[in-house]
Amino acid sequence: MAGTTCKNTLKYPGSAKGCEAAFDMALTIDQDNAVLDRIIGQRRSHRRFTQGIPPDEMVEGIIHAGLHAPFAAAAIGNGEDYFRRFVVVRKGSRAMKELVPLTFNTVEAMAGDLEREAAGNPGLREQAAGFMNRLAAIKNMGMVPGIGTAPFYIVAAEKKGFPPVEQLSLAHCMENMWLKATALGLGFQIVSITAQMADNSEFCRIIGLEAGKWALMGCATGYPTDTLSPSIRPSVREVTAWPE
């Protein structure tokens, strides 16, 4: 690149060496963005997993990504316990054998309570129709998808604070983990019932956390059975406004 005029925003000196460094940096940025865009587009919910067991290093890589997600430092304050914890439950383990019926019974109770509440409230029944159908499907299945249906069920725990923004932090955590799983070629499924188990003393005993102290969210991961096409979304211009 000798003799090339250097016109980059980093204002390198107009030497060949400076221009080569700028060129290499621009190329790296373009490559990084291309990879990130591809992974974001390929991120999908997988609900069917093979019997293959991913190596623990892959699971640890997913957790590492979640550990680096943003968190509400001002809400948590200082404390002896680290703000975020993870629990990995293997399919077929003693812990999993306890969690499968426990979470299913919780879903059954939720479905019954919602059905009784909606019986005299047509507005609620209409609004919650999709969720009620989902609960009914889980009841018919006999277990909660993601708990015992994938090689690994991962519980992420966020220390509660004030104001209560733990679920926002956990959403960031799940997204990081999801993208990492996608990059590793693994399937990923959010297990949202986990959030309802934060105050369940039996659930927390099984995973080794103090009930009521942590907000929870969970996911399942493993090798996906199906290859799904990239997600389809409207164009940015269709959904974006730029007020003057």
PyMOL commands that set and color helices and strands:
alter all, ss='L'
color gray80, all
select helices_A, chain A and resi 16-42+56-67+73-76+94-119+122-127+129-141+166-183+192-197+201-207+236-239
alter helices_A, ss='H'
color red, helices_A
select strands_A, chain A and resi 84-90+152-159+187-191+214-222
alter strands_A, ss='S'
color yellow, strands_A
deselect
rebuild
show_as cartoon
